[in-house]
Amino acid sequence: MSELNENKFFKKYLKKASSYLGNKEKSTNLLKKAAKLAPDKKGALGEAWEKVNLFIELFKSYINGSYRDISTKSILTVIGALIYFVSPIDAIPDFIVGLGFLDDATILAYTFKQINKDIE
């Protein structure tokens, strides 16, 4: 997981992620934003669309206490990926047709790869 966590651009999202742990209202708002945005990005995200939905469900289960069998580092990475996903400020702005969601899809796919053992 170190490559993504050491990425200079993604680090700011990881820092923000820690503020969501223990803050149910803030976490719920992030989940609502991600759930609302995901269907709109389905075609552009390709296979990563399934991953964002998995992350939404995983984080939802984590905050409501029904699933806690995941390391803090992994859940923070998931939260960071969701923050990145909903953020209008990306490495490649979403309004750039054809490329705008490429960075989102890359972050989601890489996050999945990094935490795969935790979610199996």
C-alpha positions in Angstrom: 0.0 0.0 0.0 3.0 2.2 0.4 3.1 3.5 -3.2 -0.3 5.1 -3.1 0.1 6.3 0.5 3.4 7.9 -0.5 2.0 9.6 -3.6 2.4 13.3 -2.9 -0.9 14.3 -4.5 -2.9 11.5 -2.7 -1.3 12.2 0.7 -3.5 15.3 1.2 -6.6 13.1 0.8 -5.2 10.6 3.4 -4.7 13.4 5.8 -8.3 14.5 5.4 -9.4 10.8 5.8 -8.4 10.6 9.4 -10.9 13.4 10.3 -13.8 11.1 9.1 -13.0 8.3 11.5 -15.2 8.8 14.6 -17.2 11.5 12.9 -20.4 9.8 11.8 -22.1 12.9 10.4 -19.1 13.8 8.2 -18.7 10.2 7.1 -22.4 10.0 6.2 -22.1 13.1 4.1 -19.2 11.7 2.2 -21.1 8.5 1.6 -24.1 10.4 0.3 -21.9 12.5 -2.1 -20.2 9.4 -3.4 -23.4 7.4 -3.8 -25.0 10.3 -5.6 -22.0 10.8 -7.9 -21.3 7.2 -8.7 -24.2 6.5 -11.1 -23.3 9.6 -13.1 -19.8 8.4 -13.6 -20.6 4.7 -14.3 -19.8 4.8 -18.0 -16.6 6.8 -17.6 -15.2 4.7 -14.8 -15.6 1.3 -16.4 -14.6 -1.4 -14.1 -13.6 1.1 -11.3 -17.3 1.9 -10.9 -17.8 -1.5 -9.1 -14.9 -0.6 -6.9 -16.3 2.7 -5.8 -19.6 1.0 -4.9 -17.7 -1.6 -2.9 -15.8 1.2 -1.1 -19.1 3.0 -0.3 -20.6 -0.2 1.1 -17.4 -1.0 3.0 -17.2 2.4 4.6 -20.9 2.4 5.4 -20.5 -0.9 7.2 -17.5 0.4 9.0 -19.1 3.5 10.3 -22.3 1.7 11.4 -20.2 -0.9 13.1 -21.3 -4.0 11.2 -17.9 -4.6 9.7 -14.7 -3.6 11.4 -12.4 -6.4 10.3 -10.1 -4.1 8.3 -6.9 -2.3 9.3 -7.0 1.4 10.1 -4.5 2.0 7.3 -6.8 0.3 4.8 -10.0 2.0 5.8 -8.2 5.4 5.7 -7.0 4.5 2.2 -10.6 3.7 1.2 -11.8 7.0 2.8 -9.1 8.9 1.0 -10.1 7.3 -2.3 -13.7 8.3 -1.7 -12.7 11.9 -0.9 -10.7 12.0 -4.1 -13.6 10.6 -6.0 -16.0 13.3 -4.9 -13.5 16.1 -5.0 -13.9 18.5 -8.0 -10.2 19.2 -7.8 -8.3 16.2 -9.3 -5.1 15.7 -11.0 -7.1 15.6 -14.2 -10.3 17.8 -13.9 -13.5 15.9 -14.4 -14.8 18.3 -17.0 -12.1 17.2 -19.5 -14.1 14.9 -21.8 -12.6 11.5 -22.2 -9.8 11.9 -19.6 -11.5 13.6 -16.7 -12.4 10.4 -14.8 -9.2 8.5 -15.7 -7.4 9.7 -12.5 -10.5 8.7 -10.4 -10.6 5.3 -12.0 -6.8 4.8 -11.4 -7.0 5.8 -7.8 -10.0 3.5 -7.2 -8.4 0.6 -9.0 -5.1 1.0 -7.2 -6.8 1.4 -3.8 -8.6 -1.9 -4.5 -5.4 -3.6 -5.4 -3.8 -2.3 -2.2 -6.5 -3.4 0.2 -7.6 -6.5 -1.6 -6.3 -8.8 1.1 -8.3 -6.9 3.8 -11.6 -7.2 1.9 -11.3 -10.8 0.8 
